[in-house]
Amino acid sequence: MRGVIENDPYLWLEDIEGEAALAWVAERNAETAAALATDAGFASLKKGLREVLDASDRIPYTVRRGEHLYNFWRDAGHVRGLWRRTTMEQYRKDDPEWEVVLDVDALAAAEDEKWVWAGARVRHPEYDRALVSLSRDGGDAVVVREFDLATRTFVEDGFRVAEAKTRIGWIDADTVFIGTDFGPGSLTDSGYPRTVRRWRRGTPVEDAAEVFEARTQDVAAGGWHDSTPGFERDFVHRSLDFHHSETHLLAADGTLVRIEVPDDADAYAHREYLIVSPKSAWLGHPAGALLAFGFDAFLAGDRTAQVLFTPDERTALAGHSWTRHHLILETMRDVSTRIEVLTPAPGGWTRSPLADVPALSAVSVVDTDPDVCDEYFLDVSGFLQPSTLYHGEIGAGSEILKQAPARFDTAGLSAEQHFATSEDGTRVPYFVIGPDRSGPDSAPGPALLYGYGGFEVSLTPYYAASTGRAWLERGGTYVIANIRGGGEYGPSWHRAALGAQRPRAFEDFAAVAEDLVARGITTPAMLGAAGGSNGGLLMGAMLTRYPQLFGAIVAQVPLLDMLRFHELLAGASWIAEYGDPDDEGDRPHLRTLSPYHRLGADQDYPPVLLTTSTRDDRVHPGHARKAAARLRELGHRVLLHENTGGGHAGAGDNEQAAHNNALMHTFLWQYLTPRVRPASG
């Protein structure tokens, strides 16, 4: 078997539903419950977190589908949630009237299945039918069922797809593009569909006509129909790996016309435009730029671009959204968001500010209606500033629609940005939220440092109500590190920590930890670290490379075995990020990166809490299980909590989320607060 660790005694823990493995997990869960859930403050902390998650006065964010605004809502009375809708007239009210479209709790009870809502694709522009995706207990694999939005019922003889990591979308009322598990050979090595087929209503899915096929070693294939009136087109897409892809225009006769952009660029068609964001220099434009071409002219060979955004060393593209006549552009300068409106004109694109954004805040476009009008919904929040939802129309002003109340006491708290110097001299930004330290008598206190550092994901300012309730209100300081591997400064910031360069992200995080101590914010004994998924790999690196910097570490749904990750579930899709364990050129650096392989008996590790989910079908629970077993064998302090459901999120409902969050913060508070700490064991 490829990727098997030499003399690894814990491979049996990769048997996800194996009787022996689940019995072992039950024992670890019992140990964790005894150590944390019996803590004097656990019950009240969990209750407070549940109140935050279930609060009836939080903002119900919506997506416009024709005359209705759709929202998915969970609270204490609707654990699995309601898919519901209202009108703009009602939404402006403090207490809108909602029409329930689908009650997931009722469906789960009727079918005796732990359904978790996984989204819906509503047919555009009619908005009469939806392809509803439902996950069994939170996994990435879903079942798909056609739903009638007029009668609010599933279509008895409609499109239905068995459980798989399906990709599906409308072409017309009776036809869809579909990629799913058609049996042997139909999935990529990463477990995603590798064919795109055109499926007509009333025919067996097995008879759907194939229009495109990717290679087995590709990550996935997909197809979609652009239903914009006057610009109807079909496209197919091939993901070569996580960071490279090809897009083709699918002609009516089935021929493919490749959109000739670099395979590391993001590109899509919008009305008469082709929008491209290259990840490397192209046509004289830098990586991270945003360019607009005439779509038809581009296909004919014209490479004349309108430049919509050019990055610099401190500024990066954060996102963009279309209205009917404008483009709303979101950028980041030192990880704080700016927003403006771009408008195409005969002499070039004009630009103007859309909204003022407070320092150390974030702004995001919640929704627009690009086919119909210049309406937008805009959310503004900050670390200590609850969300405000604005509604406006470009050129006609805006109004405040909703404001979220404060969920935790911010008295005496402040938010600041600092910069640490990494080992190679790189300037690394980080945010500090916690007790105001401007006075002369401030002393070090417990702090929690969070990071991710991968896949070009940016960690921007946000109002974290649960963190405020569980950590800040109790006197803790919360820190977010914007390390390399993320997208805070564009593609180059990401590439700096790719593959064998991954230790640059680890060095950045360690530099932030050291800077926190140097500033007197905390001490190593009072500093905790947390991260999930790729951030769980980061936590494994902190444990095995920099144990002296931390008093406790939490790794959530972590990636830890870097010599077998490509063999487990969706792991093969991340080879472009980390390297290929089966490539003799990559295997040495992956062995060096692998926290599981770096664990030793002669190290003094801080206590660690590992969390995962039996239903995580993205990052295999075996990563956390095996690391916990190895740490136990070596005599180190480790706890494991494995939720039976929840998928890669680790929780399938608010009860599970509150429980997991309470476990984490109880663990950290036990070890990081300056009092008698739990005995080692």
PENOR-V249109 format. One record per pair of residues at least 12 apart in sequence whose ideal C-beta (glycine too) atoms are under 7 Angstrom apart, sorted by the first residue. I is the first residue (numbers start at 0). J is the second residue. Records with the same first field share a line. If there is no record, write none. Layout:
I: J / J
This chain:
1: 566 / 581
2: 562 / 563 / 565 / 566 / 580 / 581
4: 562 / 563
9: 625 / 628 / 629
12: 621 / 624 / 625 / 628
13: 567 / 619 / 621
15: 613 / 620
24: 624 / 641
27: 627 / 639
28: 640 / 641
30: 638
31: 638 / 639 / 640 / 662
34: 638
35: 662 / 665 / 666
36: 662
38: 665 / 669
40: 665
41: 661 / 665
44: 469 / 661 / 664 / 665
45: 657 / 658 / 661
47: 468
48: 465 / 468 / 469 / 657 / 660 / 661
49: 653 / 654 / 657
51: 406 / 464 / 465 / 468
52: 653 / 656 / 657
53: 74 / 75 / 653
55: 74
56: 404
57: 403
58: 386 / 388 / 401 / 403
59: 72
60: 365
61: 90 / 366
62: 366
63: 366 / 368
64: 121 / 126
65: 126
66: 86
67: 84 / 85 / 86
68: 84 / 85 / 87 / 90
69: 84
70: 83
71: 116
73: 652 / 653
77: 104
78: 104 / 652 / 653 / 654
79: 103 / 104 / 107 / 114 / 115 / 652
80: 103 / 116
81: 99 / 102
82: 100 / 101 / 116
83: 97 / 98 / 99 / 100
84: 97 / 98 / 100
85: 97 / 98
91: 400
100: 148 / 151
101: 131 / 146 / 151
103: 116
112: 135
113: 135 / 136 / 644
114: 133
115: 134 / 136 / 137 / 651
116: 133
117: 132 / 133 / 134 / 141
118: 132
119: 131 / 132 / 146
120: 167 / 168 / 169
122: 169
123: 226
124: 226 / 228 / 370
126: 148
127: 148 / 149
128: 145 / 146 / 147 / 148
129: 146 / 148
130: 143 / 145 / 158 / 167
131: 143 / 144 / 146
134: 646
135: 162
136: 614 / 644 / 651
137: 614 / 644 / 645 / 646 / 648 / 651
138: 614 / 616 / 646
139: 164 / 616 / 617 / 646 / 647
140: 162 / 163 / 164 / 616
141: 162 / 165
142: 160 / 161 / 162
143: 158 / 159 / 160 / 165 / 167
144: 159
145: 157 / 158 / 159
158: 175 / 200
160: 179 / 204
163: 179 / 180
164: 190 / 191
165: 177 / 178 / 179
166: 178 / 192 / 221
168: 223 / 224
169: 224
170: 197 / 224
173: 199 / 200
174: 197 / 198 / 199
175: 198
176: 195 / 197 / 222 / 223 / 224
177: 196 / 198 / 204 / 207
178: 192 / 194 / 195 / 220 / 221
179: 192
181: 194 / 205
187: 213 / 215 / 217 / 218 / 219
188: 215 / 216 / 571
189: 218 / 219 / 569 / 571 / 572
190: 568 / 569
191: 218 / 219
192: 219 / 220
193: 212 / 213 / 215 / 217 / 219 / 220
194: 209 / 211 / 212 / 220
195: 210 / 211 / 220 / 221 / 222 / 235
196: 208 / 209 / 210
197: 210
210: 222 / 235 / 249 / 253
211: 235
213: 237
217: 237 / 238 / 239
218: 238 / 240 / 241 / 572
219: 238
220: 235 / 236 / 237
221: 236
222: 234 / 235
225: 268
227: 270 / 370
228: 370
230: 270
232: 248 / 268
233: 249
234: 246 / 247 / 248 / 249
235: 247 / 249 / 255
239: 262
240: 574 / 575
241: 572 / 573 / 575 / 576
242: 263 / 575
243: 262 / 263 / 575
244: 262
245: 257 / 262
246: 258 / 266
256: 298
258: 273
260: 275
261: 277 / 279 / 281
263: 278 / 279
264: 276 / 277 / 278 / 281
268: 294
269: 321
271: 293 / 294
272: 291 / 292 / 293 / 294
273: 292 / 294 / 297
274: 291
275: 290 / 292
276: 288 / 289 / 316
278: 490
282: 302 / 304
284: 304 / 306
285: 309 / 310
286: 489 / 490 / 491
287: 310 / 315 / 316 / 489 / 490
288: 306 / 308 / 309 / 310
289: 307 / 308 / 316 / 319
290: 304 / 305 / 306 / 307
291: 304 / 305 / 307
292: 304
305: 347 / 348
307: 326 / 328 / 341 / 348
308: 328 / 330
310: 489
313: 332 / 333
314: 330 / 331 / 332
315: 330 / 331 / 486 / 487 / 488 / 489
316: 330 / 489
317: 329 / 330 / 331 / 336 / 457
320: 364 / 367
321: 367 / 369
322: 367 / 369 / 372 / 373 / 374 / 375 / 393
323: 369 / 370 / 371 / 372 / 373
324: 342 / 373
325: 340 / 341 / 342 / 373 / 393
326: 341
327: 340 / 353 / 364 / 375
328: 341
329: 362 / 364
331: 457 / 459 / 487
333: 428
334: 428 / 459 / 481 / 487
335: 358 / 359 / 360 / 460
336: 356 / 360 / 361 / 362 / 459
337: 356
338: 353 / 354 / 356 / 362
339: 351 / 352 / 353
340: 353 / 393
354: 377
356: 379
357: 381 / 384
359: 381 / 382 / 414 / 416 / 430 / 460
360: 379 / 380 / 381 / 384 / 460
361: 380 / 459 / 460 / 461
362: 377 / 378 / 379
363: 378
364: 377
365: 377 / 378 / 388
372: 392
373: 392 / 393 / 394
374: 392
375: 391 / 393
376: 388 / 390
377: 389 / 391
380: 461 / 462
381: 414 / 460 / 462
382: 414 / 430 / 432 / 460 / 462
383: 409 / 412 / 414 / 432
384: 462
385: 402 / 403 / 404 / 405 / 406 / 462
386: 403 / 462
387: 399 / 402
388: 400 / 401
406: 464 / 467 / 468
407: 464 / 467 / 468 / 471 / 472
408: 472
411: 434 / 435
412: 432 / 433 / 434 / 435 / 471
413: 435
414: 430 / 432
415: 431
416: 428 / 430
417: 429 / 431 / 514
419: 510 / 511 / 514
420: 510
421: 506 / 507 / 510
422: 506 / 510
425: 483 / 507
427: 480 / 481 / 482 / 507 / 510 / 511
428: 481 / 487
429: 478 / 479 / 480 / 481 / 511
430: 460 / 478 / 479
431: 476 / 478 / 520
432: 471 / 476 / 477
433: 471 / 475 / 476 / 477
434: 474 / 476
436: 520
443: 519 / 520 / 521 / 522 / 525
444: 474 / 475 / 476 / 521 / 525
445: 475 / 521 / 525 / 671 / 672
446: 475 / 476 / 478 / 515 / 520 / 521 / 525 / 526
447: 470 / 475 / 477 / 478 / 527 / 529 / 667
448: 478 / 480 / 511 / 512 / 515 / 526 / 527 / 528
449: 478 / 479 / 529 / 530
450: 480 / 482 / 508 / 530 / 534 / 537
451: 485 / 530 / 533 / 534 / 537
452: 482 / 483 / 484 / 485 / 496 / 504 / 508 / 537
453: 484 / 533 / 576
454: 533 / 576
455: 485 / 486 / 490 / 493
456: 485 / 486
457: 485 / 486 / 487
458: 479 / 481 / 485
465: 660
469: 660 / 664
470: 664
473: 668
476: 520 / 521
478: 511 / 515
480: 507 / 508 / 511
482: 504 / 507 / 508
483: 495 / 496 / 503 / 504 / 507
484: 496 / 504
497: 576
498: 577 / 578
499: 578 / 588
501: 577 / 592
504: 537
505: 537 / 540 / 544
508: 537 / 541
509: 545 / 548
512: 526 / 548 / 549
513: 548
523: 547 / 548 / 549 / 550
524: 550
525: 550 / 671 / 673
526: 548 / 549 / 550
527: 549 / 550 / 551 / 552 / 667 / 671
528: 541 / 549 / 552
529: 553 / 663
530: 554
531: 555 / 556
532: 556 / 558 / 618 / 647
533: 558
535: 554 / 555 / 556 / 557 / 558 / 559
536: 557 / 558 / 559 / 594
538: 552 / 553 / 554 / 557
539: 554 / 557 / 559 / 594
540: 594
542: 594 / 604 / 607
543: 594 / 597 / 598
546: 602 / 603 / 604 / 605
549: 605
550: 605 / 670 / 671
551: 605 / 606 / 666 / 667 / 670 / 671
552: 605 / 607
553: 608 / 663 / 666 / 667
554: 607 / 609
555: 610 / 649
556: 610 / 611 / 612 / 615 / 618 / 647 / 649
557: 609 / 622 / 623
558: 618 / 622
559: 594 / 595 / 622 / 623 / 626
560: 593 / 595 / 622 / 625
561: 577 / 589 / 592 / 593
562: 580 / 589 / 590 / 593 / 596
565: 579 / 580
567: 619 / 621
568: 616 / 617 / 619
569: 617
577: 589
594: 626
595: 625 / 626 / 629
598: 629 / 630 / 633
599: 633
600: 633 / 634
604: 635
606: 636 / 670
607: 630 / 637
608: 638 / 663 / 666
609: 623 / 626 / 627 / 637 / 639
610: 623 / 640 / 649 / 659
611: 623 / 641
612: 641 / 642 / 644 / 645 / 646 / 649
613: 641 / 643
614: 643 / 644 / 645 / 646
615: 646 / 647
616: 646
617: 647
618: 647
620: 641
623: 639
624: 639
627: 639
636: 679 / 680
638: 666
640: 662
642: 655 / 659
